[in-house]
């Protein structure tokens, strides 16, 4: 019995050892594949060289893809030296189409006392490098350099990054200087009304920007009534002028090929309320260009929902008007809006483009029949 038991025990250890070796081998293969993928990307080459210069290693939270020509940086676990290398490499990148920098962890306040590299290195362990003044200004400066030099950047996402006023000013200056950007997201970066108004003064003259996501940016009604409304109105005027120019010599203008804002996302800005969207909805009634507006959890009531419905009754080119997750909107009013959206979406080719799934009257309230995440 003891011999058999010993044999089984030995077999178990052998198989366990083989399993560990196999897992290590697979891990090494995946790591090598990831490295090779990065090495094929221009940013990956630069980032590796910068890491060698600072005698650090590339971290797995800095990813780039040659296939999609994109860079993604998840900053929660990155240290000061990791940020320094990643951002120095980003400054010189002029060929990437999509840059995404995000933090998964929610931090209440920006750690303004840590505004130097040495200060961040010596900061307590409970202070995330990503939430320090040094890092957010480093991000803003690096993105600014990319924006003023690139001719390739199409999509910029800076999510859950607590920028200070100076960093926001740097970012907005970069957006103002750029001519290629089509999608901008500052979701959950809590930029506030003042920065939003400054951004809108730039965006109104940026017909290349087609989609803006300002979800969870601590915006109030003033951002919607002044800044964002101004963007839509000014671009309306420019588009009407462009349509008039196309109509000369008996040509027919096609609204779908016009430049300018197509999607506006304002989810989780609870202070906007009915008053904030009233003028916005009124302006959208005669707008043939904006296709999607997202207003989940924006403090709307049945009054705001009624304004939304009135807009949809007049404007059938608006294929997404998402007012879900507003607790004060009744189910009856939401059903009426969803029904009207279903009618606007029938036989529309652009429905798929704006990620509005097929709506059925029999399952209006099911999440599978609403906006894709």
N, C-alpha and C positions, 0 to 999 in steps of 0.2 A: 504493500500500500504506500509506503513512504517513497519507494522508488518511482511509482506511478505519479504520485503527487509531485515529487521533485521534477519529473519530466514535464508535467503539465505546467509547472511554475516556470521552468526554463523556456518552454515554448512560448508562454505568455510574455516573458521578458523579451524574447527574440522578436515576436510580432510587434510588441510595443516599441521596441527600438527601431524596427523597420518602418513602423508607422510614423515615428518621429522624423526619421531620415526622409521619408517620402514627403511629409508636410514641409520640412525644411527645404527640400528640393523644389517643391511647388512654389513655396514662398520666394525662393531665389529666382526661379524662372519668371514669376510675375514681376518681381523687382527689376529684373533685367529687361523684361518687355516694356515696363514703365519707363525705365531709363532710356531704352532705345527709342521709344515714342517721343520722349522729351528731346533727345538728341537730334531728332529730325526737325524739330521746331526751332526757329531762330531764337526765340526767347529762352528755350531750354539750353541752348549752347551758351548764350550770354550769361544766364543765371549760374550755370556750372562754373564758368570762368570766374565770375565774381566771387563765388563761394571759395574757389581755390585761392583767390587773392586775399580773402579774409581768414583763410585756414579754417573754414567751417564746412559742414556737409549740407547738400541740398535736403530739404525737409519734405516729407510726403504730403504736407498740406499746401504745397505750391505745385500745382499741376498745370501742364500744358498739353494740348492735343494738336498734332499736325493735321489730323483728319478734319477737324472742325475749325482749325486755326484759332484756337481759343486759349485763354489763360484763366485759371480759377485759383484764388487764394482764400483759404479758410483760416482766419487769423487767431482763433481762440487759444491755441496751444503754441503759438509762435513767440519766440523770445526777441529781445531787441536786436540781436545780431542776425536773426532770421529775417526780420523785417528790413534791416539795413541792406542785406544782400538782395532780397526779392525786389525791393523798390529801386535799388540802383540799376538792376537789370531791366526793370520796366521802363525807366527813364529813356533808355536808348532804343526801345522797341517801336518800330514804325510800320510793321507789317501784319500785326495781329488784327483780326476782325472783331473779336469778342473778348472783353476784359471784365472779369467778375471778382470783386473783393467783398467778402462777407464775414460776419461774425455770427455764430450760432447762439452764443450766450448773451442774455440781456443784461446790460449794466445800467444802473440808474444814472450815474454821473460820470463826466469826463474827469480823469485824474490830472488836473491842471498843474499840480506841483512838479510833475515829472516831464520836463520840457527839453531834456538833453539825453543823449545816448547814455552817458555815464549814470545819469539819474535813474533811467529805466532799468539798467543793468543791476543797480543796487536796490531797486524797489522791493518791498515785501512780496512774498509769494502770492498773497491774496489780491495783488494789483495786476490785472492783465495788461500785458504790453500793448495790446490792441486798444485799450481804453485810456492810454496816456496821451498827453498833449503832443509829445515828441512824435509818436507814431502817426497820429491822425494828420498832423501837418506834413509829415514825410509822405504819406499816401497822397495828400492833396497836391503837393509839389510834383511828385512823380507822375500823377495823372495829368497834371497841367502840361508837363513837358511832352507827354505822349500826344495830348490833344493839339498842341500847336505845331507839332512836327509830322504827325501821321497823315497819310492819305488813304489809309485802309480801315481804320476803326469804324465799325458800324454800330456796335452795341456796348454800352458801358453800364455796369451794375455795381453800385456801391451800397451794400445793404447792411443795416444795423451798425453803421459806423458813426460814432458821436463826434462829428466835426464841430470845431469852435468857429467863431465868426470869421477869423482870419483865414482858416482853411477853406471855409465855404466861399469866401471872396476869391481865393485862388482858383477853386474849382469852376466857379461861374465865369471867371475870366477865360479859362481854358475852353469852356463850352462856347463862349462868344467867339473865340478865334477859330474854332473848328468848323469845317464844311462837310464832313462825311458822316457824322453821327446820325443814326436813325432811331435808335431806342435808348432811352435814358431811364434808369431806376435809381432812386435814392430811398427806397422803401425802408421804413423803420429807422431812419437816421435822425429823425426828430429835428428837422432843420428849422421849424417854426415859421411864423408869418413873414417876418422881415426878410429872411433869406429867400422865401418862396416868391415874394414880390420882386426881389432883385433878379431871381432866376427867370420869372415870367417876362420881365422887360427884355431879357435876352432872347427867350424862346419865341416871342411874337415875331421876331425878324429871322427866324431859323426854319425855313420851309423844309429843310432836309430832315428835321426831327419829326418822326411819324408817331411815336409812342412815348408817353411819359408816365412813370409809376411813382407816385408820391404817397403811397400807403403808409399809415402810421407815422406821419411826419409832423404831428402836433400842430396841424393847421386848423384855423378857425374860419368863420364865415367871411372874414375880410380877404383871405387868400382866394376864396372862390369868387366873391363878388367883385373884387378889384383885379387881382393878378391873372387868374386863370380865364376869367371872362374876357379880359382884355386880349389875351392870346387868341382866343377863338374869334372874337369880333374883328381884330386886325387882319387875321388870316382869311376871314370871310371876304373882306374888302379886296384883298390881293387876289383871291381866287376868282372873284367876280370880274375883276379887271382882266385876268388871264383868260377867262371864258369869253369875254367880249372880244379879246384879241383873236382867239381861235375862231370866233363866229364870223370874222371878216372873210371876204372872198367865199362866202357861202359854205364855210366849213362848220361841222357840228362839233361842239365842245364835249369832251368826255370827262365828267367829274371824277371818275375813278382813277384817272391818271394824273390828277393834279397833285402837286406837292403840298406838304403841310401836315398838321396834326390829324391823326386818324383815331388814336385811342388815348383816353385819359383815365387813369386809375387812381382813385382817392380813398380806397378802403381804409377802415379803422382810424378815421379822423372824426371822432365823435362830436367835436365842437362845431362842425360845419352846419348841421341842422337844416331845417326847412328854409330859413332865411338865406342861408348860404347858396342854396341850389336854385332858388326861385328865378333869378335873372339868368342863370346858366341855362335852365330848361327853356326859358323864353327865347333865348338866343338860338338854341338848337332847333327850334321849330322850323326855321327856314334855312337850315344848314344841310347841304347835300353831301358834305365831305367827311365829317366826324362819324365814324361807324360804331364806336363802342365807348361807353362810359360806365365805370365800375364804382359803385357807391355803397358797398357793404359796410354795415356798422358805422354809419355817419350821422347818427342822431336824427334820422328822418322819422316823421309821423305820417298819418294818413293824408295830411295836408300836402306834404312833400310828394307822397306817392300819387296823389291826384294831379299834381303838376307834371309829374313824370308821365302819367297816362295821357294827359292832354298833349304833351309833346309827341308821344308815339302815335296818337291819332292823326296828327298832321304830318309828321315826318316818318315816312315808311322806309327811308334809307338807313335809319338807325337800327342796327341788328342786335346790339347788346346794350341794355340799360339794366344793370344788375343792382337791385335795391334789397337783396336778401339780407338776413341777419340784422335788420333794423327792428328791434323788438316792438316798437310802437306802431308798426304798420300791420294792419289787420290782415288776416288770411284771405278775406274776400277781395281786398284791394290788391294784394299780391297776386291773386289768381287772375284778376282783370288785366294786370300788367303782363303777366306771363302769357296769357291768351293772345294779347295784342302782339307781343314779341313773336309768338308762334306764327302769326299771320305775316309779320314782317320778314320772317325767315324762310317762308315757303318758297322753294324754287330759286333761292338766292345763292349764286356761286360763291360769294364772299363770306357766307356763313362759316364755312370750314376755316377760312383764313383767320377769322376773328375768334376762333375757338368757342363758338356757340353751338352746342350740340342740338340735335333734333328735339323739338318739344312736341309732346303729345298731350292732348286735352285730358286723356284718361289718367295721366300720371304727372300732372303739372308740378307737384310738390316733391317729387323724388329727386334726390341729388344727382342721379344718373342722367337726368334730363335738364341739367342746368350747366352753368359754366364749368369747364374743366379746370382742375387745380393748376 
